[in-house]
C-alpha cells in the first residue's frame, strides 16, 4: 500500500505511526476542477471527524526505504477535523522525492458504495504548503494486499476544498506501477482500506480533512 520512490526499492517497510481517530471515518479521493455537485441527497458517508464514526489511521513515511520524509496525523475534536501535515524530502541516494502516506490501519469495514460513482474528500479550507499533487488509495478485501492498492491521481487546485475522484479513475498498482487486475467498480461492496499519498514532489503540506463521501 506504498507509493513508489523507484522500482529498485525493497518491498514493504516505511516508517509507520499509528493514530487512533476519535470520532471519524476517512477514506479515498481524487480532484476534479470546476464546480462540484453537492450530492446531498445521494451521498454515503465514509469518514467524518465529528464523532459520528471512528477509524484507526496511521501515517507511513519513507525512512526505512532510505528517505527522510515525515508526516503526522491528529484529530481536532473541537474543530471536527483530521489534520495531516508533513514534509516530503529528496531520497539522498536516488536524488528523487520520497513519500508520505495517510491510511486506515489494517482492514476495516466500510459501507457498500456500489450505487455511487465517485469518492469525494471535503476539506475545512484549502490545503497549504508547496505540494499539490496527491493520490487517493483504496484497498479491497480479497483483491489488494499490503503491497498492492487501487490508486487515482488527486491534484489539488488553488483554493479547492472539495476533491472528487470517479471510481472508474482508479487502477490497481504495485509501488506506483499499474498492474493487471479487476476494475475497482466491480468491488465497491468490499472496500477495506482508504488513504492518501503524496505523488512525486518534494515539499511541505498541511491538510485539514472534514469528511469523505461516496457520491
C-alpha positions in Angstrom: 0.0 0.0 0.0 3.0 2.2 -0.5 3.8 4.6 -3.4 7.0 4.1 -5.4 10.2 6.0 -4.9 11.7 3.8 -7.5 11.1 0.2 -8.6 14.5 -0.7 -7.3 13.5 -0.2 -3.7 12.7 -3.2 -1.5 9.1 -4.3 -0.8 7.2 -3.3 2.3 8.7 -1.0 5.0 8.1 2.6 5.6 8.0 4.4 8.9 4.6 3.7 10.4 3.0 5.9 13.0 -0.5 4.7 14.1 -3.0 7.3 15.1 -6.3 6.5 16.7 -9.0 8.8 15.4 -11.6 9.6 18.0 -14.8 10.2 16.0 -14.0 9.8 12.4 -14.0 7.7 9.3 -11.7 8.5 6.5 -11.4 7.2 3.0 -10.3 8.0 -0.5 -10.3 10.7 -3.1 -9.2 12.5 -6.4 -9.5 16.0 -7.7 -11.9 17.5 -10.2 -11.7 21.1 -11.3 -14.6 23.5 -11.5 -18.0 23.3 -9.8 -18.6 20.2 -7.7 -22.1 18.7 -7.3 -23.1 18.6 -3.6 -24.7 15.2 -3.9 -26.5 15.9 -0.6 -29.4 13.5 -1.3 -27.3 10.6 -2.5 -24.0 10.7 -0.6 -22.8 7.8 1.5 -20.7 8.9 4.5 -17.3 7.1 4.6 -15.4 9.2 7.1 -16.1 12.2 9.4 -14.3 13.7 12.3 -17.3 14.8 14.3 -17.6 11.8 16.5 -20.2 10.1 14.2 -17.8 7.4 13.0 -14.4 6.1 14.2 -11.5 4.6 12.3 -7.9 3.9 13.2 -5.4 5.7 11.0 -1.7 5.6 10.5 1.0 7.5 8.7 3.6 5.6 6.6 6.7 7.5 5.6 9.8 6.6 3.7 12.7 6.5 6.2 13.3 2.7 6.2 13.5 2.9 2.4 16.4 5.3 2.7 14.4 8.5 2.8 13.8 11.2 5.4 10.2 12.3 4.8 7.9 12.8 7.8 4.2 13.3 8.4 1.8 13.3 11.3 -1.9 12.9 11.7 -4.1 14.1 14.6 -7.8 14.7 15.2 -9.0 18.0 16.5 -12.3 17.0 18.1 -13.3 20.6 18.9 -12.8 21.7 15.2 -14.1 18.3 14.0 -11.2 17.9 11.5 -8.4 15.5 11.0 -5.1 17.2 10.3 -2.4 15.6 8.1 0.8 17.5 7.7 4.3 16.7 6.7 7.3 17.2 4.5 8.5 15.1 1.6 12.3 15.1 1.2 14.6 14.0 -1.5 16.0 10.5 -1.0 19.8 11.1 -1.0 20.9 8.0 -2.8 18.2 8.4 -5.5 18.0 12.1 -5.9 14.2 11.7 -6.1 11.3 12.6 -3.8 10.3 10.1 -1.2 6.7 9.8 0.0 4.2 10.2 2.8 1.0 8.1 3.2 -2.1 8.5 5.4 -4.2 5.4 5.5 -6.6 3.4 7.7 -4.9 0.9 9.8 -5.3 -2.7 8.6 -8.5 -4.0 7.1 -11.6 -2.1 8.2 -15.3 -2.2 7.4 -16.8 0.4 5.0 -20.3 0.7 3.6 -21.3 -0.8 0.3 -20.9 2.1 -2.2 -21.9 0.1 -5.3 -24.6 2.7 -6.1 -22.1 5.6 -6.2 -19.9 7.0 -9.0 -17.1 8.7 -7.2 -15.5 9.5 -3.9 -15.2 13.0 -2.5 -12.9 14.5 0.2 -14.1 17.6 1.9 -11.5 20.0 3.4 -12.1 22.6 6.1 -10.1 25.0 3.9 -7.6 25.0 1.1 -4.6 22.8 1.7 -1.4 24.7 2.3 2.3 24.1 1.6 4.2 23.6 -1.6 2.8 20.1 -2.5 -0.4 19.9 -4.5 -0.2 16.5 -6.2 -1.7 13.7 -4.2 -3.0 10.2 -4.8 -6.2 8.6 -3.4 -5.6 4.9 -2.4 -8.3 2.3 -1.9 -7.9 -1.3 -0.6 -10.4 -4.1 -1.4 -11.0 -7.2 0.7 -9.9 -10.3 -1.3 -8.2 -8.3 -4.1 -5.5 -5.9 -2.7 -2.6 -6.8 -0.4 -0.1 -4.9 1.7 1.9 -4.2 -1.5 -0.9 -3.6 -4.0 -3.6 -0.9 -3.9 -6.1 0.9 -6.2 -4.8 4.4 -6.9 -6.0 7.5 -8.7 -4.4 11.0 -9.1 -5.8 13.8 -6.9 -4.2 17.1 -7.8 -5.4 20.0 -5.6 -6.1 23.3 -7.3 -5.6 26.6 -5.5 -8.5 27.3 -3.2 -10.1 23.9 -3.7 -11.9 22.5 -0.7 -13.8 19.6 -2.4 -12.0 16.9 -4.4 -13.8 14.3 -6.4 -12.4 11.1 -7.9 -14.5 8.9 -10.1 -14.3 5.2 -9.1 -13.5 4.5 -12.8 -10.3 6.5 -12.5 -8.7 4.0 -10.1 -6.1 1.5 -11.3 -4.6 -1.5 -9.4 -1.0 -0.6 -8.7 2.2 -2.1 -7.2 4.6 0.6 -6.0 3.0 3.1 -8.2 3.1 1.0 -11.3 -0.1 -0.2 -12.9 -0.7 -3.9 -12.9 -3.4 -6.2 -14.2 -6.4 -6.6 -12.0 -10.2 -6.3 -11.9 -11.7 -2.8 -12.1 -12.4 -1.2 -8.8 -16.0 -0.5 -9.9 -16.6 -4.3 -9.6 -15.7 -4.4 -5.9 -17.3 -1.3 -4.4 -19.1 -3.5 -1.9 -15.8 -4.7 -0.4 -13.7 -1.6 0.5 -11.3 -2.4 3.3 -8.8 0.5 3.4 -8.6 4.1 2.2 -5.9 6.6 2.2 -3.9 9.4 0.6 -0.3 9.7 -0.5 1.9 12.3 -1.9 2.9 12.0 -5.5 6.4 12.6 -6.8 7.3 16.0 -5.4 9.3 17.2 -2.5 7.9 19.9 -0.2 5.6 20.6 2.7 1.8 20.1 3.0 -1.0 20.7 5.6 -4.5 19.3 5.0 -7.5 19.7 7.3 -9.9 16.9 6.5 -13.6 17.2 7.2 -15.2 14.1 5.6 -15.0 11.5 2.9 -18.1 10.6 1.0 -19.2 8.3 -1.9 -21.4 10.2 -4.3 
